[in-house]
Amino acid sequence: MTLQEKIQQDMRITLKARDEFRLGVLRMLNAALGNKEIEKHAVCVHAGMSPEPLTNDECCEIFQKEYKQRKESALAYEQGKRKDLQEIELKEAEIVAEYLPQQFSEDEIKERVRVAISSSGANGAAGVGTVMGILSKELKGRADMGTVSRIVNQLLCS
């Protein structure tokens, strides 16, 4: 079952359970997937190729974007002293996170950073870009790249 099918199945279940908040979040995710599918279809048709459905990786990218957007909004609401709106954004982020792949812990990230540093031979601030290039492919969707960047800088520049 693809992630897109999973969202649609969960929407039906949530609709029957009459959970309006969760249903709204799932509808938002489904709309984001639909928009990406339309965009992909237009690109394929323009290139003369036959359109293909979204892959799970593409779905994960969309979910990651939506999750990040909710977290940033929650932070902005916190700074604006709007706890009510912050709580809503955080609840939405929790629901979106259910559809993301299991995230690496900080210790797992540190271990992968150490491996990337030793394999690339990078040292000092000049090697940050090289290590981040390796890790961005390896950890895509599985770790917050801001955390990864912080750890890389910590290990290389200290």
Secondary structure by P-SEA (a helix, b strand, c coil): ccaaaaaaaaaaaaaaacaaaaaaaaaaaaaaaaaaaaaaaaaaaaaccccccccaaaaaaaaaaaaaaaaaaaaaaaaacaaaaaaaaaaaaaaaaccccccccaaaaaaaaaaaaaaaccccccaaaaaaaaaaaaacccccaaaaaaaaaaaccc
